[in-house]
């Protein structure tokens, strides 16, 4: 006999995006929704941690940025769909290339939403894909495409690296300082950065002080603002 008093489990969502403000925005809109029970169970800021994050949080659905640090998230789609066949995936991205949309959907993504869409589409997308249907947001166009490609991601990766190098040279940052600045901009704590980079908390603190001195700021918000203004994140 079914227990009618048993609480319906919330839709568990993992957010995979390397921009802390995007993550906060998605989390806010999802958890503020009153008509559907959604729980954000975790966040991932780089592709290398994606599969581990899925195993750890056991989500029902992922909001996935298609181009995170370390390697294009796009490359991991076949692996994710093989290991977690019941998992729903919504691409939440700035890429509006019609061939890319088709390629990603063919790779197993259940939904595709552009980052400049109305936030209400996040909720609509969740409802649609959890119902077993494919959701494409406003402005998303699909055309016939050739087999899976990732040239778009390769070009974007090169562009990001050029911007990073220019920023690093401008402020005379070391490679490690630039790496820590990016992690700071993603909202990681000293302990999390230390674990990620295999260094001590104290070493992270020293790097943070050096970064603030070189950029002439005295708080994290200032670091993030400079990183954004220079296109680093």
C-alpha positions in Angstrom: 0.0 0.0 0.0 1.4 3.4 -1.0 2.0 5.9 1.7 0.3 9.1 0.6 2.0 11.1 3.3 5.5 10.3 1.9 7.2 13.5 0.7 7.9 13.8 -3.0 11.7 14.0 -3.6 12.9 17.3 -5.0 14.6 17.5 -8.4 18.3 17.5 -7.6 20.3 19.9 -9.8 24.1 20.1 -10.3 25.4 23.4 -11.8 28.5 23.1 -13.9 29.8 26.6 -14.8 33.1 28.4 -14.1 31.5 31.8 -13.6 30.5 32.4 -10.0 27.8 35.0 -10.9 26.2 32.7 -13.4 26.1 29.9 -10.8 24.6 32.2 -8.2 22.0 33.4 -10.7 20.9 29.9 -11.7 20.7 28.8 -8.1 18.6 31.8 -7.1 16.0 31.3 -9.8 15.7 27.6 -9.4 15.4 27.6 -5.6 13.0 30.6 -5.6 10.5 28.7 -7.8 7.3 27.9 -5.8 5.5 25.5 -8.2 8.2 22.9 -8.4 10.6 21.5 -5.7 14.2 22.0 -6.9 17.3 21.5 -4.8 20.7 22.6 -6.0 22.9 19.9 -4.6 26.3 21.1 -5.8 28.4 23.1 -8.3 31.4 22.3 -10.4 33.7 24.9 -12.0 35.9 22.8 -14.3 35.5 19.8 -16.6 37.9 17.6 -14.7 35.7 17.6 -11.7 32.4 17.0 -13.6 32.1 13.2 -13.4 33.3 13.2 -9.8 30.7 15.8 -9.0 28.0 13.8 -10.5 29.0 10.7 -8.6 29.1 12.7 -5.3 25.9 14.7 -5.6 23.8 12.2 -7.6 21.7 14.8 -9.4 18.7 14.3 -11.5 19.7 17.1 -13.9 22.7 19.2 -14.8 22.9 22.8 -16.0 26.1 22.6 -18.1 28.3 25.3 -19.5 29.7 23.9 -22.7 33.1 25.3 -22.3 34.6 25.2 -18.9 38.3 25.2 -17.9 40.6 22.2 -18.4 38.8 20.7 -21.4 35.6 21.4 -23.4 32.6 20.0 -21.5 31.3 19.0 -24.9 33.9 16.2 -25.1 32.5 14.6 -21.9 28.9 14.3 -23.1 29.3 10.7 -24.5 31.1 9.6 -21.3 28.4 11.2 -19.0 25.5 9.7 -21.0 27.1 6.3 -20.9 27.9 6.3 -17.2 24.7 8.1 -16.1 22.0 7.2 -18.8 19.1 8.5 -16.7 20.7 11.9 -16.0 19.1 14.9 -17.8 21.4 17.6 -19.2 20.5 21.2 -20.1 23.2 23.2 -21.9 23.2 26.7 -20.6 25.6 28.6 -22.8 26.3 31.7 -24.9 26.9 29.7 -28.1 24.0 30.3 -30.5 25.6 28.6 -33.5 22.8 26.5 -35.1 25.1 23.6 -36.1 26.5 23.5 -32.6 23.0 23.2 -31.1 22.2 20.3 -33.3 25.5 18.6 -32.6 25.1 18.9 -28.9 21.6 17.6 -28.9 22.8 14.6 -31.0 25.4 14.0 -28.3 22.7 13.5 -25.7 21.8 16.9 -24.2 18.1 17.2 -23.3 17.8 20.9 -23.4 19.6 24.0 -24.8 19.1 27.5 -23.3 21.0 30.7 -24.1 22.5 32.7 -21.3 20.7 35.8 -22.5 17.3 34.2 -22.2 14.5 35.1 -19.8 15.2 33.4 -16.4 11.7 31.8 -16.6 13.1 29.5 -19.3 15.2 27.8 -16.7 12.1 26.6 -14.9 10.4 25.7 -18.1 13.4 23.8 -19.2 13.6 21.8 -16.0 9.9 20.8 -16.2 10.2 19.8 -19.9 13.3 17.7 -19.7 12.3 16.0 -16.5 9.1 15.1 -18.4 11.2 13.2 -20.9 11.0 15.9 -23.6 13.6 18.0 -25.4 13.6 21.7 -24.6 15.1 24.5 -26.7 14.9 28.0 -25.4 14.1 31.3 -27.2 16.5 32.1 -29.9 17.8 28.6 -30.3 17.9 27.5 -33.9 18.7 24.0 -35.2 19.8 23.1 -38.7 21.2 19.9 -40.2 24.8 19.4 -39.3 27.8 17.3 -40.0 29.2 14.8 -37.4 30.2 16.1 -34.0 32.8 18.9 -34.0 34.4 21.0 -31.4 36.2 23.7 -33.6 34.1 26.4 -31.9 35.5 25.3 -28.5 39.0 25.2 -29.8 38.8 28.7 -31.1 37.3 29.9 -27.9 40.0 28.2 -25.9 42.7 30.0 -27.9 41.0 33.3 -27.5 40.7 32.8 -23.7 44.4 32.0 -23.5 45.4 35.1 -25.4 43.3 37.3 -23.1 44.8 35.5 -20.1 48.4 36.0 -21.3 47.8 39.7 -22.0 46.3 40.3 -18.6 49.1 38.4 -16.9 51.8 40.4 -18.7 50.0 43.7 -18.0 50.0 43.2 -14.2 53.2 41.1 -14.1 51.4 38.1 -12.5 53.1 34.7 -12.3 51.3 31.7 -13.8 50.3 30.6 -10.3 48.9 34.0 -9.4 46.8 34.1 -12.5 45.5 30.6 -11.8 44.6 31.6 -8.2 42.9 34.8 -9.4 40.7 32.8 -11.7 39.8 30.4 -8.9 39.1 33.4 -6.6 36.7 34.7 -9.3 34.9 31.4 -9.2 34.2 31.8 -5.5 36.6 29.2 -4.1 37.9 29.5 -0.6 41.6 29.3 0.3 41.1 25.7 1.5 39.4 24.7 -1.8 42.1 26.3 -3.9 44.8 24.7 -1.8 43.3 21.3 -2.4 42.8 21.9 -6.1 46.4 23.1 -6.6 48.0 20.7 -4.2 49.6 23.5 -2.1 49.1 24.7 1.4 46.5 27.2 2.7 49.4 29.4 3.7 50.9 29.4 0.2 47.5 30.4 -1.2 47.3 33.3 1.3 50.7 34.6 0.2 49.7 34.5 -3.4 46.4 36.3 -2.7 48.4 39.1 -0.9 50.7 39.4 -3.9 47.8 39.5 -6.3 46.1 42.3 -4.4 49.3 44.3 -4.2 50.0 44.0 -7.9 46.4 44.9 -8.8 46.2 47.6 -6.1 43.0 46.3 -4.5 42.3 45.2 -0.9 39.2 43.0 -1.3 37.9 40.1 -3.3 35.2 42.0 -5.0 37.9 44.3 -6.5 39.8 41.4 -7.8 36.7 39.9 -9.5 35.8 43.3 -11.0 39.2 43.7 -12.6 39.1 40.1 -13.9 35.7 40.8 -15.5 36.7 44.2 -16.9 39.8 42.6 -18.6 37.8 39.6 -20.0 39.7 37.1 -17.8 36.4 35.5 -16.7 
